[in-house]
Amino acid sequence: MTLRIGLVRGGLRDLGQFGVTVFALDNANEAVAHAAANGGPFRMTVIAP
């Protein structure tokens, strides 16, 4: 286990700063448009099957 994972699991590293938006695989075009319009540090767009 790496040090970073240990910090997250131990509650010593806050991941609340990350903004994650999840889209279904069927909405891939919408996800790409969202990612283009809302990109930036700590902002992620995810396509989930």
N, C-alpha and C positions, 0 to 999 in steps of 0.2 A: 504494500500500500504506500502510495506516495505521500509526502508531507501535506500537499494541498488537499487531497481527499480526506486525510485525517483531520485537518482543520475544519473542513465542511461538516464531516460526520460528528465532530465534537462540538459543533455549534460555535466555533471560534471564528468562522468566516461567514459573513452575511452575503447571501446570494439575492437578497431582496432588491438590489439595484438593477438586476436583469429584467428586462421586459420581454416576455415571450408570447408570441401570437401563433396559435396552431390552426392549420387548415387541413381539411381532409384531402386525400389524393385526388378526388374528383374536382377539387377547386384549385388546382395547381396554377391556372392563369390568374386567378384572384390573388393567390399567395405571392406570385411574382410581382404583380402590381403593388400589393401592399408593401413588400420588401423594398421596392424602388422608392416609394413615397415615404417610408418610415424608417429608413436605414440610419444607422449611427452606432456609436459605442454603446454597448450593453443592451442593444435592441436586436432581437432575433425573430425571424419568421421561420416556422417549422412546417413541413408537410409530413403528415403522419398517415400511414396506410390504414 
